[in-house]
């Protein structure tokens, strides 16, 4: 049975916008190739960090919400650790309350996107 997860990772600001998109696409493909179902994806763009990481004060933030098998997470996090473009990452297993909150957030995002059009 698959679990619901949320992963946020920060890419180094040294990358161009295109390189950041390519890196995100690479990890999305890795999720899909390993049988994960991507539920939601949010690109938060360049943000200021709370504290410097590797002497950098900004980074590209990316969020993935997905359903995957538990043993895949170790594989994903190993790929993050080996990739010098990834400064930080955090994967959280969502419980039923977090899943309900995430669903509401996605719906709210969709409704505001429709209202803007």
LINUR-V265697 format. One record per residue. N is the residue number from 1. PHI is phi in whole degrees, 0 to 359 (* if undefined). NEAR is the number of other ideal C-beta (glycine too) atoms within 8 Angstrom. D_CENTER is the distance of its C-alpha to the mean C-alpha in Angstrom with 2 decimals. Layout:
N & PHI & NEAR & D_CENTER
N & PHI & NEAR & D_CENTER
This chain:
1 & * & 2 & 21.64
2 & 271 & 8 & 17.88
3 & 253 & 10 & 15.88
4 & 264 & 13 & 13.08
5 & 228 & 13 & 9.90
6 & 226 & 13 & 6.87
7 & 236 & 12 & 4.42
8 & 244 & 10 & 3.82
9 & 226 & 12 & 5.34
10 & 244 & 14 & 8.38
11 & 263 & 14 & 10.38
12 & 299 & 13 & 14.13
13 & 288 & 9 & 15.99
14 & 293 & 4 & 18.59
15 & 290 & 11 & 16.80
16 & 282 & 5 & 18.03
17 & 300 & 6 & 15.99
18 & 294 & 6 & 16.74
19 & 296 & 9 & 15.72
20 & 296 & 11 & 12.26
21 & 298 & 8 & 12.05
22 & 297 & 8 & 13.56
23 & 295 & 13 & 11.17
24 & 298 & 11 & 8.13
25 & 298 & 8 & 10.80
26 & 298 & 8 & 11.79
27 & 287 & 13 & 8.75
28 & 296 & 11 & 8.78
29 & 296 & 8 & 12.49
30 & 299 & 10 & 12.29
31 & 301 & 13 & 10.71
32 & 294 & 9 & 13.47
33 & 295 & 6 & 16.11
34 & 261 & 11 & 15.84
35 & 83 & 8 & 16.44
36 & 279 & 12 & 13.14
37 & 254 & 8 & 13.18
38 & 285 & 11 & 10.13
39 & 271 & 9 & 11.17
40 & 209 & 9 & 9.05
41 & 219 & 9 & 6.75
42 & 227 & 7 & 7.11
43 & 258 & 9 & 7.92
44 & 271 & 7 & 9.50
45 & 78 & 6 & 11.55
46 & 282 & 7 & 13.67
47 & 229 & 9 & 14.24
48 & 282 & 5 & 16.85
49 & 276 & 11 & 16.07
50 & 293 & 3 & 18.08
51 & 210 & 4 & 19.77
52 & 297 & 7 & 20.10
53 & 237 & 10 & 18.12
54 & 51 & 6 & 20.10
55 & 62 & 4 & 22.32
56 & 243 & 12 & 19.69
57 & 251 & 5 & 19.28
58 & 226 & 8 & 16.43
59 & 192 & 14 & 13.07
60 & 274 & 13 & 10.51
61 & 263 & 12 & 7.52
62 & 219 & 14 & 4.25
63 & 238 & 12 & 2.62
64 & 235 & 13 & 3.49
65 & 246 & 13 & 6.94
66 & 205 & 13 & 9.35
67 & 250 & 9 & 12.78
68 & 206 & 14 & 13.77
69 & 283 & 9 & 16.64
70 & 300 & 6 & 16.61
71 & 288 & 6 & 17.86
72 & 288 & 11 & 14.94
73 & 300 & 10 & 12.67
74 & 299 & 7 & 15.17
75 & 295 & 9 & 15.04
76 & 296 & 14 & 11.29
77 & 292 & 10 & 11.70
78 & 295 & 8 & 14.91
79 & 297 & 10 & 13.46
80 & 298 & 10 & 11.21
81 & 297 & 7 & 14.52
82 & 278 & 5 & 16.54
83 & 266 & 8 & 14.68
84 & 289 & 4 & 16.27
85 & 284 & 8 & 13.84
86 & 266 & 13 & 11.18
87 & 274 & 9 & 12.79
88 & 212 & 8 & 10.86
89 & 207 & 10 & 8.19
90 & 213 & 7 & 8.52
91 & 246 & 10 & 8.47
92 & 234 & 8 & 10.66
93 & 277 & 7 & 12.96
94 & 274 & 11 & 13.78
95 & 276 & 6 & 17.55
96 & 298 & 5 & 19.47
97 & 290 & 6 & 19.50
98 & 294 & 11 & 15.76
99 & 296 & 10 & 15.50
100 & 297 & 8 & 18.26
101 & 296 & 8 & 16.73
102 & 298 & 14 & 13.41
103 & 298 & 8 & 15.83
104 & 298 & 8 & 17.90
105 & 297 & 8 & 15.15
106 & 296 & 11 & 14.29
107 & 298 & 8 & 18.07
108 & 296 & 8 & 18.70
109 & 296 & 9 & 16.30
110 & 294 & 8 & 18.14
111 & 291 & 8 & 21.49
112 & 288 & 8 & 21.05
113 & 295 & 8 & 20.03
114 & 292 & 7 & 23.24
115 & 294 & 6 & 25.29
116 & 286 & 5 & 24.46
117 & 281 & 4 & 25.76
